[in-house]
Amino acid sequence: MITFKPNPHKLRVTPSSKEPGRFDWSITCDGVVVRQSVRSFGSEGASEANGDAAFREITSRWQSAR
């Protein structure tokens, strides 16, 4: 029997608190930050694209560990 377990990780893109007009991303698991961007990005889309690559890596590891 296959049991579906939803991915507990969430990708969040927010305006940078350190550099106005730029964006940061973070990945959380059950509300705890597990990874975040080390630099800010000039657009929300660029930040999301970079965060998505990290999100896919974390999700892949999570799926392998199950």
C-alpha positions, 0 to 999 in steps of 0.5 A: 500500500502506498501512503501519500505524505505531503512535502513538509518543505516550503519555499518562501521569497521575501523582500530583502531586509538588508538591501531594499529593492532586492529579494531573498528566499528561504526554505522551511520545514515545519516552520524551521528554516533549513536553508536560505539564500546567501545573497539577495537577488534583483528580482523576485523571479530570479530569487524564486528560480534560485530558491527552486533549485535548492528546494528541488535538491532538498525535496530529492533528499527528503524523498530518498530518505523516506 
